[in-house]
Amino acid sequence: MREPTLPPVFGRLGAKSPVAIVAASATSSNMTNLAARMREGLSSRRGLALNLCVVLWTVLVLAAVFFILQT
């Protein structure tokens, strides 16, 4: 199996660098499997996770402003 080529240092915008995933130690094998599945899912759906975090952050900020203005 051939290794992928490294991206250029000053390449075009939008070039994604490879993601290194470090395994964390867990107490049980069930937790290890769950953590591995979550890491795999998040690494394959980076854009969706980022968009979801931005939406949640925006909703929290707007809710805080709403409650501050109500008092």
PQR file with spaces between the fields and no chain letter, atoms N, CA, C, O and H, PARSE charges and radii, in Angstrom:
ATOM       1  N    MET     1       0.849   -1.175    0.000 -0.4000 1.5000
ATOM       2  CA   MET     1       0.000    0.000    0.000 -0.0000 2.0000
ATOM       3  C    MET     1       0.892    1.235    0.000  0.5500 1.7000
ATOM       4  O    MET     1       1.795    1.348    0.829 -0.5500 1.4000
ATOM       5  N    ARG     2       0.651    2.139   -0.902 -0.4000 1.5000
ATOM       6  CA   ARG     2       1.530    3.295   -0.996 -0.0000 2.0000
ATOM       7  C    ARG     2       1.081    4.397   -0.050  0.5500 1.7000
ATOM       8  O    ARG     2      -0.111    4.561    0.211 -0.5500 1.4000
ATOM       9  H    ARG     2      -0.083    2.047   -1.575  0.4000 1.0000
ATOM      10  N    GLU     3       2.039    5.142    0.454 -0.4000 1.5000
ATOM      11  CA   GLU     3       1.744    6.218    1.401 -0.0000 2.0000
ATOM      12  C    GLU     3       1.330    7.472    0.644  0.5500 1.7000
ATOM      13  O    GLU     3       1.845    7.742   -0.441 -0.5500 1.4000
ATOM      14  H    GLU     3       3.007    5.008    0.242  0.4000 1.0000
ATOM      15  N    PRO     4       0.396    8.243    1.213 -0.5600 1.5000
ATOM      16  CA   PRO     4      -0.026    9.475    0.535  0.2800 2.0000
ATOM      17  C    PRO     4       1.091   10.507    0.539  0.5500 1.7000
ATOM      18  O    PRO     4       1.941   10.515    1.430 -0.5500 1.4000
ATOM      19  N    THR     5       1.081   11.372   -0.457 -0.4000 1.5000
ATOM      20  CA   THR     5       2.094   12.414   -0.535 -0.0000 2.0000
ATOM      21  C    THR     5       1.790   13.497    0.486  0.5500 1.7000
ATOM      22  O    THR     5       0.629   13.742    0.816 -0.5500 1.4000
ATOM      23  H    THR     5       0.391   11.366   -1.181  0.4000 1.0000
ATOM      24  N    LEU     6       2.826   14.139    0.980 -0.4000 1.5000
ATOM      25  CA   LEU     6       2.653   15.207    1.950 -0.0000 2.0000
ATOM      26  C    LEU     6       2.201   16.478    1.242  0.5500 1.7000
ATOM      27  O    LEU     6       2.647   16.756    0.129 -0.5500 1.4000
ATOM      28  H    LEU     6       3.769   13.941    0.712  0.4000 1.0000
ATOM      29  N    PRO     7       1.310   17.262    1.879 -0.5600 1.5000
ATOM      30  CA   PRO     7       0.875   18.508    1.250  0.2800 2.0000
ATOM      31  C    PRO     7       2.019   19.520    1.253  0.5500 1.7000
ATOM      32  O    PRO     7       2.865   19.489    2.147 -0.5500 1.4000
ATOM      33  N    PRO     8       2.056   20.416    0.268 -0.5600 1.5000
ATOM      34  CA   PRO     8       3.106   21.428    0.251  0.2800 2.0000
ATOM      35  C    PRO     8       2.951   22.392    1.417  0.5500 1.7000
ATOM      36  O    PRO     8       1.841   22.625    1.894 -0.5500 1.4000
ATOM      37  N    VAL     9       4.065   22.952    1.873 -0.4000 1.5000
ATOM      38  CA   VAL     9       4.032   23.841    3.024 -0.0000 2.0000
ATOM      39  C    VAL     9       3.244   25.106    2.704  0.5500 1.7000
ATOM      40  O    VAL     9       2.415   25.542    3.503 -0.5500 1.4000
ATOM      41  H    VAL     9       4.967   22.763    1.484  0.4000 1.0000
ATOM      42  N    PHE    10       3.496   25.691    1.548 -0.4000 1.5000
ATOM      43  CA   PHE    10       2.773   26.888    1.138 -0.0000 2.0000
ATOM      44  C    PHE    10       1.915   26.569   -0.078  0.5500 1.7000
ATOM      45  O    PHE    10       2.021   27.226   -1.114 -0.5500 1.4000
ATOM      46  H    PHE    10       4.169   25.337    0.899  0.4000 1.0000
ATOM      47  N    GLY    11       1.071   25.564    0.056 -0.4000 1.5000
ATOM      48  CA   GLY    11       0.233   25.132   -1.058 -0.0000 2.0000
ATOM      49  C    GLY    11      -1.010   25.972   -1.190  0.5500 1.7000
ATOM      50  O    GLY    11      -1.138   27.023   -0.561 -0.5500 1.4000
ATOM      51  H    GLY    11       0.985   25.030    0.898  0.4000 1.0000
ATOM      52  N    ARG    12      -1.918   25.505   -2.004 -0.4000 1.5000
ATOM      53  CA   ARG    12      -3.163   26.234   -2.229 -0.0000 2.0000
ATOM      54  C    ARG    12      -4.035   26.175   -0.985  0.5500 1.7000
ATOM      55  O    ARG    12      -3.896   25.275   -0.157 -0.5500 1.4000
ATOM      56  H    ARG    12      -1.814   24.652   -2.515  0.4000 1.0000
ATOM      57  N    LEU    13      -4.932   27.138   -0.863 -0.4000 1.5000
ATOM      58  CA   LEU    13      -5.821   27.176    0.291 -0.0000 2.0000
ATOM      59  C    LEU    13      -6.803   26.023    0.208  0.5500 1.7000
ATOM      60  O    LEU    13      -7.209   25.618   -0.882 -0.5500 1.4000
ATOM      61  H    LEU    13      -5.045   27.869   -1.536  0.4000 1.0000
ATOM      62  N    GLY    14      -7.176   25.507    1.338 -0.4000 1.5000
ATOM      63  CA   GLY    14      -8.136   24.423    1.377 -0.0000 2.0000
ATOM      64  C    GLY    14      -7.497   23.052    1.389  0.5500 1.7000
ATOM      65  O    GLY    14      -8.210   22.054    1.492 -0.5500 1.4000
ATOM      66  H    GLY    14      -6.847   25.836    2.223  0.4000 1.0000
ATOM      67  N    ALA    15      -6.194   22.961    1.290 -0.4000 1.5000
ATOM      68  CA   ALA    15      -5.530   21.669    1.346 -0.0000 2.0000
ATOM      69  C    ALA    15      -5.555   21.183    2.786  0.5500 1.7000
ATOM      70  O    ALA    15      -5.148   21.903    3.697 -0.5500 1.4000
ATOM      71  H    ALA    15      -5.614   23.771    1.206  0.4000 1.0000
ATOM      72  N    LYS    16      -6.028   19.975    2.988 -0.4000 1.5000
ATOM      73  CA   LYS    16      -6.163   19.453    4.348 -0.0000 2.0000
ATOM      74  C    LYS    16      -4.941   18.621    4.703  0.5500 1.7000
ATOM      75  O    LYS    16      -4.471   17.800    3.915 -0.5500 1.4000
ATOM      76  H    LYS    16      -6.359   19.390    2.247  0.4000 1.0000
ATOM      77  N    SER    17      -4.442   18.853    5.901 -0.4000 1.5000
ATOM      78  CA   SER    17      -3.323   18.054    6.373 -0.0000 2.0000
ATOM      79  C    SER    17      -3.875   16.807    7.051  0.5500 1.7000
ATOM      80  O    SER    17      -5.009   16.822    7.530 -0.5500 1.4000
ATOM      81  H    SER    17      -4.823   19.520    6.541  0.4000 1.0000
ATOM      82  N    PRO    18      -3.098   15.732    7.102 -0.5600 1.5000
ATOM      83  CA   PRO    18      -3.581   14.514    7.747  0.2800 2.0000
ATOM      84  C    PRO    18      -3.791   14.729    9.239  0.5500 1.7000
ATOM      85  O    PRO    18      -3.053   15.477    9.880 -0.5500 1.4000
ATOM      86  N    VAL    19      -4.794   14.074    9.778 -0.4000 1.5000
ATOM      87  CA   VAL    19      -5.146   14.224   11.187 -0.0000 2.0000
ATOM      88  C    VAL    19      -4.549   13.070   11.962  0.5500 1.7000
ATOM      89  O    VAL    19      -4.759   11.905   11.621 -0.5500 1.4000
ATOM      90  H    VAL    19      -5.394   13.467    9.257  0.4000 1.0000
ATOM      91  N    ALA    20      -3.811   13.392   12.995 -0.4000 1.5000
ATOM      92  CA   ALA    20      -3.253   12.362   13.853 -0.0000 2.0000
ATOM      93  C    ALA    20      -4.184   12.159   15.043  0.5500 1.7000
ATOM      94  O    ALA    20      -4.534   13.112   15.740 -0.5500 1.4000
ATOM      95  H    ALA    20      -3.641   14.337   13.272  0.4000 1.0000
ATOM      96  N    ILE    21      -4.581   10.909   15.267 -0.4000 1.5000
ATOM      97  CA   ILE    21      -5.485   10.603   16.370 -0.0000 2.0000
ATOM      98  C    ILE    21      -4.695    9.849   17.425  0.5500 1.7000
ATOM      99  O    ILE    21      -4.096    8.808   17.154 -0.5500 1.4000
ATOM     100  H    ILE    21      -4.297   10.135   14.701  0.4000 1.0000
ATOM     101  N    VAL    22      -4.706   10.387   18.618 -0.4000 1.5000
ATOM     102  CA   VAL    22      -3.988    9.763   19.720 -0.0000 2.0000
ATOM     103  C    VAL    22      -4.996    9.027   20.581  0.5500 1.7000
ATOM     104  O    VAL    22      -5.992    9.605   21.016 -0.5500 1.4000
ATOM     105  H    VAL    22      -5.193   11.232   18.839  0.4000 1.0000
ATOM     106  N    ALA    23      -4.740    7.762   20.825 -0.4000 1.5000
ATOM     107  CA   ALA    23      -5.655    6.952   21.617 -0.0000 2.0000
ATOM     108  C    ALA    23      -5.458    7.262   23.096  0.5500 1.7000
ATOM     109  O    ALA    23      -4.335    7.284   23.599 -0.5500 1.4000
ATOM     110  H    ALA    23      -3.931    7.292   20.472  0.4000 1.0000
ATOM     111  N    ALA    24      -6.569    7.501   23.780 -0.4000 1.5000
ATOM     112  CA   ALA    24      -6.521    7.749   25.216 -0.0000 2.0000
ATOM     113  C    ALA    24      -6.799    6.448   25.957  0.5500 1.7000
ATOM     114  O    ALA    24      -7.559    5.605   25.481 -0.5500 1.4000
ATOM     115  H    ALA    24      -7.481    7.483   23.371  0.4000 1.0000
ATOM     116  N    SER    25      -6.182    6.291   27.118 -0.4000 1.5000
ATOM     117  CA   SER    25      -6.416    5.074   27.874 -0.0000 2.0000
ATOM     118  C    SER    25      -7.784    5.147   28.547  0.5500 1.7000
ATOM     119  O    SER    25      -8.153    6.178   29.109 -0.5500 1.4000
ATOM     120  H    SER    25      -5.564    6.976   27.504  0.4000 1.0000
ATOM     121  N    ALA    26      -8.523    4.058   28.487 -0.4000 1.5000
ATOM     122  CA   ALA    26      -9.855    3.983   29.083 -0.0000 2.0000
ATOM     123  C    ALA    26      -9.870    2.861   30.105  0.5500 1.7000
ATOM     124  O    ALA    26      -8.981    2.010   30.117 -0.5500 1.4000
ATOM     125  H    ALA    26      -8.223    3.220   28.031  0.4000 1.0000
ATOM     126  N    THR    27     -10.879    2.864   30.959 -0.4000 1.5000
ATOM     127  CA   THR    27     -10.912    1.885   32.029 -0.0000 2.0000
ATOM     128  C    THR    27     -11.411    0.530   31.552  0.5500 1.7000
ATOM     129  O    THR    27     -10.977   -0.497   32.074 -0.5500 1.4000
ATOM     130  H    THR    27     -11.601    3.556   30.948  0.4000 1.0000
ATOM     131  N    SER    28     -12.304    0.498   30.578 -0.4000 1.5000
ATOM     132  CA   SER    28     -12.821   -0.778   30.114 -0.0000 2.0000
ATOM     133  C    SER    28     -12.757   -0.844   28.594  0.5500 1.7000
ATOM     134  O    SER    28     -12.603    0.172   27.916 -0.5500 1.4000
ATOM     135  H    SER    28     -12.657    1.332   30.154  0.4000 1.0000
ATOM     136  N    SER    29     -12.879   -2.061   28.078 -0.4000 1.5000
ATOM     137  CA   SER    29     -12.816   -2.218   26.626 -0.0000 2.0000
ATOM     138  C    SER    29     -14.041   -1.614   25.964  0.5500 1.7000
ATOM     139  O    SER    29     -13.957   -1.141   24.830 -0.5500 1.4000
ATOM     140  H    SER    29     -13.005   -2.885   28.630  0.4000 1.0000
ATOM     141  N    ASN    30     -15.185   -1.622   26.653 -0.4000 1.5000
ATOM     142  CA   ASN    30     -16.398   -1.022   26.105 -0.0000 2.0000
ATOM     143  C    ASN    30     -16.202    0.482   25.923  0.5500 1.7000
ATOM     144  O    ASN    30     -16.602    1.042   24.902 -0.5500 1.4000
ATOM     145  H    ASN    30     -15.253   -2.006   27.574  0.4000 1.0000
ATOM     146  N    MET    31     -15.588    1.137   26.912 -0.4000 1.5000
ATOM     147  CA   MET    31     -15.318    2.572   26.810 -0.0000 2.0000
ATOM     148  C    MET    31     -14.281    2.837   25.722  0.5500 1.7000
ATOM     149  O    MET    31     -14.360    3.852   25.030 -0.5500 1.4000
ATOM     150  H    MET    31     -15.264    0.683   27.741  0.4000 1.0000
ATOM     151  N    THR    32     -13.326    1.949   25.565 -0.4000 1.5000
ATOM     152  CA   THR    32     -12.314    2.106   24.527 -0.0000 2.0000
ATOM     153  C    THR    32     -12.965    2.038   23.154  0.5500 1.7000
ATOM     154  O    THR    32     -12.655    2.838   22.271 -0.5500 1.4000
ATOM     155  H    THR    32     -13.262    1.124   26.127  0.4000 1.0000
ATOM     156  N    ASN    33     -13.864    1.084   22.979 -0.4000 1.5000
ATOM     157  CA   ASN    33     -14.555    0.966   21.697 -0.0000 2.0000
ATOM     158  C    ASN    33     -15.411    2.194   21.431  0.5500 1.7000
ATOM     159  O    ASN    33     -15.456    2.683   20.302 -0.5500 1.4000
ATOM     160  H    ASN    33     -14.116    0.434   23.696  0.4000 1.0000
ATOM     161  N    LEU    34     -16.082    2.692   22.441 -0.4000 1.5000
ATOM     162  CA   LEU    34     -16.929    3.872   22.283 -0.0000 2.0000
ATOM     163  C    LEU    34     -16.091    5.091   21.921  0.5500 1.7000
ATOM     164  O    LEU    34     -16.451    5.851   21.023 -0.5500 1.4000
ATOM     165  H    LEU    34     -16.046    2.295   23.358  0.4000 1.0000
ATOM     166  N    ALA    35     -14.976    5.279   22.618 -0.4000 1.5000
ATOM     167  CA   ALA    35     -14.100    6.420   22.342 -0.0000 2.0000
ATOM     168  C    ALA    35     -13.516    6.319   20.931  0.5500 1.7000
ATOM     169  O    ALA    35     -13.420    7.326   20.229 -0.5500 1.4000
ATOM     170  H    ALA    35     -14.683    4.662   23.348  0.4000 1.0000
ATOM     171  N    ALA    36     -13.132    5.130   20.517 -0.4000 1.5000
ATOM     172  CA   ALA    36     -12.574    4.955   19.175 -0.0000 2.0000
ATOM     173  C    ALA    36     -13.623    5.253   18.111  0.5500 1.7000
ATOM     174  O    ALA    36     -13.321    5.888   17.100 -0.5500 1.4000
ATOM     175  H    ALA    36     -13.210    4.312   21.087  0.4000 1.0000
ATOM     176  N    ARG    37     -14.852    4.797   18.334 -0.4000 1.5000
ATOM     177  CA   ARG    37     -15.921    5.071   17.366 -0.0000 2.0000
ATOM     178  C    ARG    37     -16.234    6.552   17.298  0.5500 1.7000
ATOM     179  O    ARG    37     -16.486    7.080   16.215 -0.5500 1.4000
ATOM     180  H    ARG    37     -15.097    4.281   19.155  0.4000 1.0000
ATOM     181  N    MET    38     -16.223    7.238   18.444 -0.4000 1.5000
ATOM     182  CA   MET    38     -16.502    8.678   18.453 -0.0000 2.0000
ATOM     183  C    MET    38     -15.398    9.445   17.736  0.5500 1.7000
ATOM     184  O    MET    38     -15.685   10.359   16.964 -0.5500 1.4000
ATOM     185  H    MET    38     -16.018    6.809   19.324  0.4000 1.0000
ATOM     186  N    ARG    39     -14.123    9.083   17.983 -0.4000 1.5000
ATOM     187  CA   ARG    39     -13.010    9.742   17.293 -0.0000 2.0000
ATOM     188  C    ARG    39     -13.098    9.523   15.790  0.5500 1.7000
ATOM     189  O    ARG    39     -12.866   10.444   15.007 -0.5500 1.4000
ATOM     190  H    ARG    39     -13.889    8.340   18.611  0.4000 1.0000
ATOM     191  N    GLU    40     -13.430    8.309   15.394 -0.4000 1.5000
ATOM     192  CA   GLU    40     -13.538    7.995   13.970 -0.0000 2.0000
ATOM     193  C    GLU    40     -14.677    8.781   13.324  0.5500 1.7000
ATOM     194  O    GLU    40     -14.534    9.298   12.216 -0.5500 1.4000
ATOM     195  H    GLU    40     -13.618    7.561   16.030  0.4000 1.0000
ATOM     196  N    GLY    41     -15.792    8.863   14.017 -0.4000 1.5000
ATOM     197  CA   GLY    41     -16.935    9.607   13.482 -0.0000 2.0000
ATOM     198  C    GLY    41     -16.659   11.092   13.368  0.5500 1.7000
ATOM     199  O    GLY    41     -17.026   11.721   12.376 -0.5500 1.4000
ATOM     200  H    GLY    41     -15.908    8.442   14.916  0.4000 1.0000
ATOM     201  N    LEU    42     -16.007   11.663   14.388 -0.4000 1.5000
ATOM     202  CA   LEU    42     -15.704   13.094   14.340 -0.0000 2.0000
ATOM     203  C    LEU    42     -14.647   13.418   13.294  0.5500 1.7000
ATOM     204  O    LEU    42     -14.715   14.464   12.648 -0.5500 1.4000
ATOM     205  H    LEU    42     -15.709   11.152   15.195  0.4000 1.0000
ATOM     206  N    SER    43     -13.674   12.534   13.121 -0.4000 1.5000
ATOM     207  CA   SER    43     -12.644   12.822   12.129 -0.0000 2.0000
ATOM     208  C    SER    43     -13.177   12.705   10.710  0.5500 1.7000
ATOM     209  O    SER    43     -12.675   13.369    9.803 -0.5500 1.4000
ATOM     210  H    SER    43     -13.619   11.685   13.646  0.4000 1.0000
ATOM     211  N    SER    44     -14.189   11.866   10.508 -0.4000 1.5000
ATOM     212  CA   SER    44     -14.736   11.741    9.152 -0.0000 2.0000
ATOM     213  C    SER    44     -15.754   12.836    8.853  0.5500 1.7000
ATOM     214  O    SER    44     -16.044   13.106    7.687 -0.5500 1.4000
ATOM     215  H    SER    44     -14.597   11.327   11.245  0.4000 1.0000
ATOM     216  N    ARG    45     -16.302   13.473    9.893 -0.4000 1.5000
ATOM     217  CA   ARG    45     -17.300   14.526    9.690 -0.0000 2.0000
ATOM     218  C    ARG    45     -16.867   15.817   10.363  0.5500 1.7000
ATOM     219  O    ARG    45     -17.617   16.400   11.146 -0.5500 1.4000
ATOM     220  H    ARG    45     -16.067   13.254   10.840  0.4000 1.0000
ATOM     221  N    ARG    46     -15.652   16.264   10.056 -0.4000 1.5000
ATOM     222  CA   ARG    46     -15.113   17.466   10.685 -0.0000 2.0000
ATOM     223  C    ARG    46     -15.948   18.700   10.397  0.5500 1.7000
ATOM     224  O    ARG    46     -16.214   19.489   11.304 -0.5500 1.4000
ATOM     225  H    ARG    46     -15.043   15.791    9.420  0.4000 1.0000
ATOM     226  N    GLY    47     -16.363   18.882    9.157 -0.4000 1.5000
ATOM     227  CA   GLY    47     -17.122   20.071    8.780 -0.0000 2.0000
ATOM     228  C    GLY    47     -18.456   20.135    9.482  0.5500 1.7000
ATOM     229  O    GLY    47     -18.877   21.203    9.926 -0.5500 1.4000
ATOM     230  H    GLY    47     -16.147   18.241    8.420  0.4000 1.0000
ATOM     231  N    LEU    48     -19.130   18.993    9.589 -0.4000 1.5000
ATOM     232  CA   LEU    48     -20.428   18.954   10.253 -0.0000 2.0000
ATOM     233  C    LEU    48     -20.283   19.257   11.738  0.5500 1.7000
ATOM     234  O    LEU    48     -21.099   19.984   12.304 -0.5500 1.4000
ATOM     235  H    LEU    48     -18.788   18.125    9.228  0.4000 1.0000
ATOM     236  N    ALA    49     -19.255   18.709   12.373 -0.4000 1.5000
ATOM     237  CA   ALA    49     -19.029   18.959   13.793 -0.0000 2.0000
ATOM     238  C    ALA    49     -18.720   20.431   14.044  0.5500 1.7000
ATOM     239  O    ALA    49     -19.198   21.008   15.022 -0.5500 1.4000
ATOM     240  H    ALA    49     -18.591   18.118   11.914  0.4000 1.0000
ATOM     241  N    LEU    50     -17.926   21.042   13.168 -0.4000 1.5000
ATOM     242  CA   LEU    50     -17.600   22.451   13.317 -0.0000 2.0000
ATOM     243  C    LEU    50     -18.843   23.319   13.157  0.5500 1.7000
ATOM     244  O    LEU    50     -19.062   24.242   13.941 -0.5500 1.4000
ATOM     245  H    LEU    50     -17.538   20.574   12.374  0.4000 1.0000
ATOM     246  N    ASN    51     -19.659   23.026   12.142 -0.4000 1.5000
ATOM     247  CA   ASN    51     -20.887   23.789   11.932 -0.0000 2.0000
ATOM     248  C    ASN    51     -21.829   23.651   13.118  0.5500 1.7000
ATOM     249  O    ASN    51     -22.447   24.631   13.534 -0.5500 1.4000
ATOM     250  H    ASN    51     -19.481   22.276   11.505  0.4000 1.0000
ATOM     251  N    LEU    52     -21.945   22.458   13.661 -0.4000 1.5000
ATOM     252  CA   LEU    52     -22.813   22.232   14.813 -0.0000 2.0000
ATOM     253  C    LEU    52     -22.329   23.015   16.027  0.5500 1.7000
ATOM     254  O    LEU    52     -23.140   23.590   16.753 -0.5500 1.4000
ATOM     255  H    LEU    52     -21.443   21.662   13.323  0.4000 1.0000
ATOM     256  N    CYS    53     -21.021   23.044   16.256 -0.4000 1.5000
ATOM     257  CA   CYS    53     -20.472   23.805   17.381 -0.0000 2.0000
ATOM     258  C    CYS    53     -20.718   25.296   17.214  0.5500 1.7000
ATOM     259  O    CYS    53     -21.041   25.981   18.185 -0.5500 1.4000
ATOM     260  H    CYS    53     -20.362   22.577   15.667  0.4000 1.0000
ATOM     261  N    VAL    54     -20.573   25.804   16.010 -0.4000 1.5000
ATOM     262  CA   VAL    54     -20.807   27.232   15.760 -0.0000 2.0000
ATOM     263  C    VAL    54     -22.271   27.573   15.988  0.5500 1.7000
ATOM     264  O    VAL    54     -22.576   28.608   16.580 -0.5500 1.4000
ATOM     265  H    VAL    54     -20.311   25.248   15.221  0.4000 1.0000
ATOM     266  N    VAL    55     -23.179   26.725   15.530 -0.4000 1.5000
ATOM     267  CA   VAL    55     -24.615   26.976   15.727 -0.0000 2.0000
ATOM     268  C    VAL    55     -24.961   26.942   17.208  0.5500 1.7000
ATOM     269  O    VAL    55     -25.685   27.814   17.688 -0.5500 1.4000
ATOM     270  H    VAL    55     -22.931   25.884   15.049  0.4000 1.0000
ATOM     271  N    LEU    56     -24.459   25.953   17.941 -0.4000 1.5000
ATOM     272  CA   LEU    56     -24.744   25.867   19.375 -0.0000 2.0000
ATOM     273  C    LEU    56     -24.183   27.069   20.129  0.5500 1.7000
ATOM     274  O    LEU    56     -24.844   27.602   21.020 -0.5500 1.4000
ATOM     275  H    LEU    56     -23.871   25.245   17.551  0.4000 1.0000
ATOM     276  N    TRP    57     -22.972   27.501   19.783 -0.4000 1.5000
ATOM     277  CA   TRP    57     -22.382   28.658   20.430 -0.0000 2.0000
ATOM     278  C    TRP    57     -23.216   29.903   20.162  0.5500 1.7000
ATOM     279  O    TRP    57     -23.440   30.702   21.072 -0.5500 1.4000
ATOM     280  H    TRP    57     -22.435   27.068   19.059  0.4000 1.0000
ATOM     281  N    THR    58     -23.677   30.080   18.932 -0.4000 1.5000
ATOM     282  CA   THR    58     -24.489   31.239   18.576 -0.0000 2.0000
ATOM     283  C    THR    58     -25.803   31.240   19.340  0.5500 1.7000
ATOM     284  O    THR    58     -26.236   32.282   19.832 -0.5500 1.4000
ATOM     285  H    THR    58     -23.495   29.431   18.193  0.4000 1.0000
ATOM     286  N    VAL    59     -26.436   30.086   19.441 -0.4000 1.5000
ATOM     287  CA   VAL    59     -27.701   29.989   20.185 -0.0000 2.0000
ATOM     288  C    VAL    59     -27.478   30.316   21.656  0.5500 1.7000
ATOM     289  O    VAL    59     -28.297   31.008   22.261 -0.5500 1.4000
ATOM     290  H    VAL    59     -26.085   29.240   19.041  0.4000 1.0000
ATOM     291  N    LEU    60     -26.389   29.835   22.242 -0.4000 1.5000
ATOM     292  CA   LEU    60     -26.106   30.134   23.646 -0.0000 2.0000
ATOM     293  C    LEU    60     -25.872   31.622   23.872  0.5500 1.7000
ATOM     294  O    LEU    60     -26.346   32.181   24.861 -0.5500 1.4000
ATOM     295  H    LEU    60     -25.724   29.273   21.750  0.4000 1.0000
ATOM     296  N    VAL    61     -25.150   32.262   22.972 -0.4000 1.5000
ATOM     297  CA   VAL    61     -24.894   33.698   23.104 -0.0000 2.0000
ATOM     298  C    VAL    61     -26.196   34.478   22.972  0.5500 1.7000
ATOM     299  O    VAL    61     -26.451   35.391   23.758 -0.5500 1.4000
ATOM     300  H    VAL    61     -24.765   31.809   22.168  0.4000 1.0000
ATOM     301  N    LEU    62     -27.021   34.131   21.990 -0.4000 1.5000
ATOM     302  CA   LEU    62     -28.298   34.829   21.815 -0.0000 2.0000
ATOM     303  C    LEU    62     -29.231   34.605   23.007  0.5500 1.7000
ATOM     304  O    LEU    62     -29.942   35.523   23.416 -0.5500 1.4000
ATOM     305  H    LEU    62     -26.814   33.390   21.352  0.4000 1.0000
ATOM     306  N    ALA    63     -29.233   33.403   23.562 -0.4000 1.5000
ATOM     307  CA   ALA    63     -30.054   33.132   24.739 -0.0000 2.0000
ATOM     308  C    ALA    63     -29.567   33.946   25.934  0.5500 1.7000
ATOM     309  O    ALA    63     -30.380   34.471   26.696 -0.5500 1.4000
ATOM     310  H    ALA    63     -28.655   32.658   23.230  0.4000 1.0000
ATOM     311  N    ALA    64     -28.259   34.056   26.104 -0.4000 1.5000
ATOM     312  CA   ALA    64     -27.719   34.849   27.210 -0.0000 2.0000
ATOM     313  C    ALA    64     -28.093   36.319   27.057  0.5500 1.7000
ATOM     314  O    ALA    64     -28.473   36.963   28.034 -0.5500 1.4000
ATOM     315  H    ALA    64     -27.599   33.631   25.485  0.4000 1.0000
ATOM     316  N    VAL    65     -27.990   36.850   25.860 -0.4000 1.5000
ATOM     317  CA   VAL    65     -28.366   38.240   25.617 -0.0000 2.0000
ATOM     318  C    VAL    65     -29.850   38.439   25.878  0.5500 1.7000
ATOM     319  O    VAL    65     -30.241   39.444   26.471 -0.5500 1.4000
ATOM     320  H    VAL    65     -27.681   36.326   25.066  0.4000 1.0000
ATOM     321  N    PHE    66     -30.675   37.508   25.449 -0.4000 1.5000
ATOM     322  CA   PHE    66     -32.115   37.598   25.674 -0.0000 2.0000
ATOM     323  C    PHE    66     -32.433   37.646   27.166  0.5500 1.7000
ATOM     324  O    PHE    66     -33.218   38.485   27.608 -0.5500 1.4000
ATOM     325  H    PHE    66     -30.357   36.691   24.967  0.4000 1.0000
ATOM     326  N    PHE    67     -31.822   36.743   27.947 -0.4000 1.5000
ATOM     327  CA   PHE    67     -32.115   36.715   29.377 -0.0000 2.0000
ATOM     328  C    PHE    67     -31.566   37.940   30.103  0.5500 1.7000
ATOM     329  O    PHE    67     -32.155   38.390   31.085 -0.5500 1.4000
ATOM     330  H    PHE    67     -31.184   36.062   27.588  0.4000 1.0000
ATOM     331  N    ILE    68     -30.453   38.481   29.633 -0.4000 1.5000
ATOM     332  CA   ILE    68     -29.906   39.691   30.249 -0.0000 2.0000
ATOM     333  C    ILE    68     -30.837   40.869   29.983  0.5500 1.7000
ATOM     334  O    ILE    68     -31.066   41.685   30.876 -0.5500 1.4000
ATOM     335  H    ILE    68     -29.975   38.116   28.835  0.4000 1.0000
ATOM     336  N    LEU    69     -31.370   40.971   28.779 -0.4000 1.5000
ATOM     337  CA   LEU    69     -32.251   42.069   28.434 -0.0000 2.0000
ATOM     338  C    LEU    69     -33.627   41.952   29.104  0.5500 1.7000
ATOM     339  O    LEU    69     -34.321   42.958   29.248 -0.5500 1.4000
ATOM     340  H    LEU    69     -31.184   40.309   28.053  0.4000 1.0000
ATOM     341  N    GLN    70     -34.022   40.779   29.504 -0.4000 1.5000
ATOM     342  CA   GLN    70     -35.317   40.580   30.164 -0.0000 2.0000
ATOM     343  C    GLN    70     -35.314   41.085   31.599  0.5500 1.7000
ATOM     344  O    GLN    70     -36.375   41.401   32.137 -0.5500 1.4000
ATOM     345  H    GLN    70     -33.458   39.962   29.388  0.4000 1.0000
ATOM     346  N    THR    71     -34.152   41.168   32.228 -0.4000 1.5000
ATOM     347  CA   THR    71     -34.114   41.598   33.630 -0.0000 2.0000
ATOM     348  C    THR    71     -34.036   43.082   33.777  0.5500 1.7000
ATOM     349  O    THR    71     -33.996   43.590   34.898 -0.5500 1.4000
ATOM     350  H    THR    71     -33.291   40.911   31.791  0.4000 1.0000
